[in-house]
Amino acid sequence: FRAVNRSYMAIKRRKRLTQREIDLKIDRISADTRMRGFEKSDIAVEAIVEDMAAKQELYALLEETLREDAIIASNTSSLPITKIASASKHPETVLGMHFFSPANVMKLLEVVRGEKTSDEVLVTALAFAKAIRKVPVVARVCYGFIGNRMFNPYIREAQKLLLEGALPETVDAALYGFGMAMGPIAVSDLAGL
């Protein structure tokens, strides 16, 4: 909860929320390491390591506690949703919801439709995205979805510039000048090198 509190305190300093509003939001958050408390959930969004076996194992555990019609969304940035869903008893309820980092700031949300994702689940995910003030874009399963498919060549070229002798701050400054909110090297630092 420390990271959540830090985030809310920054919002409070900018006078976007009062302490009372923050307290109400924090009271709605719960944590459990034993997979309890999901029985009434409409949607579960997993954000574990980018490992297919780990995600499929987690989905099997989630299905033991979630309702049959509950949506399971993966925050994967690259793994095929259809393959993740193949381990599910209800692949029609599985889709991707890739939140860009930092998720509490970035508005873009990739909603990735698997081969068997139902229309109803897709529409519900889009409504959920809008309810949490994200800008959803729908993608099918493909290499890198939308964001990473564009980002990978961008970051690759920035890295080539570094290998050719450019300074990281010079590369980022050029992209700031172009209007980007963050330079490619800063993004890499934020994501973790």
C-alpha positions in Angstrom: 0.0 0.0 0.0 3.0 2.3 0.3 3.2 2.9 -3.4 -0.5 3.6 -3.6 -0.2 6.1 -0.7 2.7 7.8 -2.3 0.8 8.2 -5.5 -2.3 9.6 -3.7 -0.1 12.0 -1.7 1.3 13.4 -4.9 -2.3 13.9 -6.2 -3.2 15.6 -2.9 -0.3 18.0 -3.2 -1.6 19.0 -6.7 -5.0 19.6 -5.0 -6.8 17.1 -7.2 -8.2 15.1 -4.3 -8.9 15.8 -0.7 -7.7 13.6 2.2 -11.3 12.4 2.6 -11.6 11.4 -1.1 -8.2 9.6 -0.8 -9.3 7.7 2.4 -12.5 6.6 0.6 -10.5 5.2 -2.3 -7.9 3.5 -0.1 -10.7 1.9 1.9 -11.9 0.2 -1.3 -8.5 -1.6 -1.8 -7.8 -4.9 -0.3 -4.9 -7.3 -0.6 -4.7 -11.0 0.0 -1.9 -13.5 -0.7 -4.2 -16.5 -0.5 -6.5 -15.7 -3.5 -9.5 -14.9 -1.3 -12.1 -12.2 -1.8 -12.7 -12.7 -5.5 -16.1 -14.4 -5.3 -18.1 -11.3 -6.0 -15.7 -9.7 -8.5 -16.8 -8.8 -12.0 -13.3 -8.5 -13.4 -9.8 -9.6 -12.3 -6.8 -8.0 -13.9 -3.6 -9.9 -13.4 -0.2 -8.2 -13.7 2.3 -10.9 -12.9 5.6 -11.8 -14.7 5.5 -12.2 -18.5 5.7 -15.9 -18.4 3.0 -18.0 -20.1 3.1 -21.0 -17.7 2.9 -18.6 -14.6 -0.1 -16.8 -16.2 -1.9 -20.0 -17.1 -1.3 -21.4 -13.6 -2.7 -18.2 -12.0 -5.8 -18.4 -14.3 -6.5 -21.9 -13.1 -6.4 -20.6 -9.5 -8.5 -17.6 -10.3 -11.2 -19.8 -11.9 -11.6 -21.7 -8.6 -12.7 -18.5 -6.8 -14.2 -16.3 -9.5 -17.8 -16.5 -10.9 -18.0 -18.4 -14.2 -19.0 -15.1 -16.0 -16.2 -13.0 -14.4 -13.8 -11.5 -16.8 -10.1 -12.3 -16.4 -7.8 -9.7 -18.0 -4.1 -10.0 -18.5 -1.9 -7.0 -18.4 0.6 -8.7 -20.7 2.4 -6.5 -23.1 3.3 -9.2 -25.6 2.1 -12.7 -24.8 -0.7 -14.1 -27.0 -4.1 -13.8 -25.2 -5.5 -16.8 -27.1 -2.7 -19.0 -25.7 -3.2 -17.6 -22.2 -7.0 -18.3 -22.5 -6.4 -21.8 -23.7 -5.8 -22.9 -20.1 -9.1 -21.5 -19.0 -12.4 -23.3 -18.7 -14.1 -20.2 -20.1 -11.8 -18.7 -22.7 -14.6 -16.4 -23.8 -14.2 -14.4 -20.6 -10.4 -13.9 -21.1 -8.9 -10.8 -22.8 -5.9 -8.5 -22.5 -5.9 -5.1 -20.8 -2.4 -3.8 -21.2 -2.0 -0.7 -18.9 1.0 1.4 -20.0 3.5 2.4 -17.3 3.0 4.2 -15.0 -0.6 2.9 -15.0 -1.9 5.6 -12.7 -0.8 8.3 -15.1 -0.9 6.9 -18.6 -4.4 7.1 -20.3 -3.9 4.6 -23.1 -5.2 1.1 -22.5 -4.8 -1.7 -25.0 -7.8 -4.0 -24.9 -6.7 -7.2 -26.6 -9.3 -9.6 -28.0 -8.4 -13.2 -28.0 -9.8 -15.7 -30.6 -12.6 -16.8 -28.3 -13.2 -13.5 -26.3 -17.0 -12.9 -26.5 -18.5 -9.6 -27.8 -20.1 -9.1 -24.4 -16.7 -9.3 -22.6 -15.1 -6.9 -25.0 -17.9 -4.4 -24.6 -17.7 -4.7 -20.8 -13.9 -4.2 -20.9 -14.3 -1.1 -23.0 -16.9 0.3 -20.6 -14.7 -0.5 -17.6 -11.8 1.3 -19.3 -13.8 4.4 -19.8 -15.1 4.2 -16.2 -11.6 4.3 -14.9 -10.8 7.2 -17.3 -8.6 5.3 -19.7 -8.6 5.6 -23.5 -9.1 2.1 -24.8 -7.9 0.9 -28.1 -8.9 -2.6 -29.3 -6.2 -4.9 -30.8 -6.2 -8.4 -31.9 -3.5 -10.8 -31.0 -0.4 -9.8 -33.0 3.3 -9.2 -32.3 3.5 -6.4 -29.8 -0.2 -5.5 -30.0 -0.3 -1.8 -30.9 1.9 0.2 -28.5 5.0 -2.1 -28.4 4.8 -2.8 -32.1 5.4 0.9 -32.6 7.7 1.4 -29.6 10.2 -1.4 -30.4 11.6 0.2 -33.5 11.6 3.6 -31.8 13.6 2.3 -28.8 15.9 0.2 -31.1 16.9 3.3 -33.1 17.5 5.2 -29.9 19.8 2.4 -28.6 21.6 2.4 -32.0 22.3 6.1 -31.5 23.8 5.4 -28.1 26.0 2.7 -29.6 27.2 5.2 -32.2 28.3 7.6 -29.5 25.2 9.9 -28.8 24.6 10.8 -25.2 21.4 9.6 -23.6 20.3 13.1 -22.7 20.9 14.3 -26.3 18.7 11.5 -27.7 15.9 12.3 -25.2 16.2 16.0 -25.7 15.7 15.5 -29.5 12.4 13.6 -28.8 11.3 16.2 -26.1 11.8 18.8 -28.8 9.6 16.8 -31.1 6.8 16.9 -28.5 7.2 13.5 -26.8 6.3 13.5 -23.1 9.3 11.2 -22.4 12.4 10.4 -24.3 13.1 6.8 -25.2 16.0 6.5 -22.8 13.9 8.0 -19.9 11.2 5.4 -20.8 13.7 2.6 -20.6 14.9 3.9 -17.2 11.4 4.0 -15.9 10.5 0.5 -17.2 13.8 -0.9 -15.8 16.8 -1.8 -17.8 
